[in-house]
Amino acid sequence: MKSNLPASIVSAQDLTMVIREIQDYTAWATHETIKQKTGSKRPLAPAPELTVAATELVGTWSKTKGASADSYRQLIEALERIAKKAPTITITLAGPAPQHVKEHIVAWCRDNLSDNILVTFKFNRTILGGMVVRAGGHIYDWSLHRKLIDSGRAFTEVLSRV
């Protein structure tokens, strides 16, 4: 599956949650299909609610592969492959990032680094500002804390230039 994940699927945890939602939806669809084929008089159960990301993935997949339990299982397998193989990075900010900021950063990473990159966001107030990026075995520290430490000047002189 050459899939561009929806912008709302930011991290490996988000992807795992969406996979679980689609698994639950597939189980429901299988159950309801069996009830219909056997002529069960039980009323149909309501479909489990899906998040926007899961709905988008299922809808896109259904357009090309069909809307069946087997098709959804293929989608789950494709998403699990992405979860195992997708490159990941960790970005540490000075405070918690709002969802729209996460989506903007992830969109940039997917446009410039990899279509299915997964980004874990953390926050650490001690970096004061900027960010620290961990990718593979590399750490790129663009934090204000690092700038202050690297600078041989007085704290107030550095702050006057920020």
Stockholm file with secondary structure:
# STOCKHOLM 1.0

chainA/1-162         MKSNLPASIVSAQDLTMVIREIQDYTAWATHETIKQKTGSKRPLAPAPELTVAATELVGTWSKTKGASADSYRQLIEALERIAKKAPTITITLAGPAPQHVKEHIVAWCRDNLSDNILVTFKFNRTILGGMVVRAGGHIYDWSLHRKLIDSGRAFTEVLSRV
#=GR chainA/1-162 SS CCCCCCTTCCSHHHHHHHHHHHHHHHHHHHHHHHHHHHTCCSCCCCCCCCCHHHHHHHHHHHHHHCSSHHHHHHHHHHHHHHHHHCCEEEEEESSCCCHHHHHHHHHHHHHHTCTTCEEEEEECGGGCSEEEEEETTEEEEEEHHHHHHHCCSCHHHHHHTC
#=GC SS_cons         CCCCCCTTCCSHHHHHHHHHHHHHHHHHHHHHHHHHHHTCCSCCCCCCCCCHHHHHHHHHHHHHHCSSHHHHHHHHHHHHHHHHHCCEEEEEESSCCCHHHHHHHHHHHHHHTCTTCEEEEEECGGGCSEEEEEETTEEEEEEHHHHHHHCCSCHHHHHHTC
//
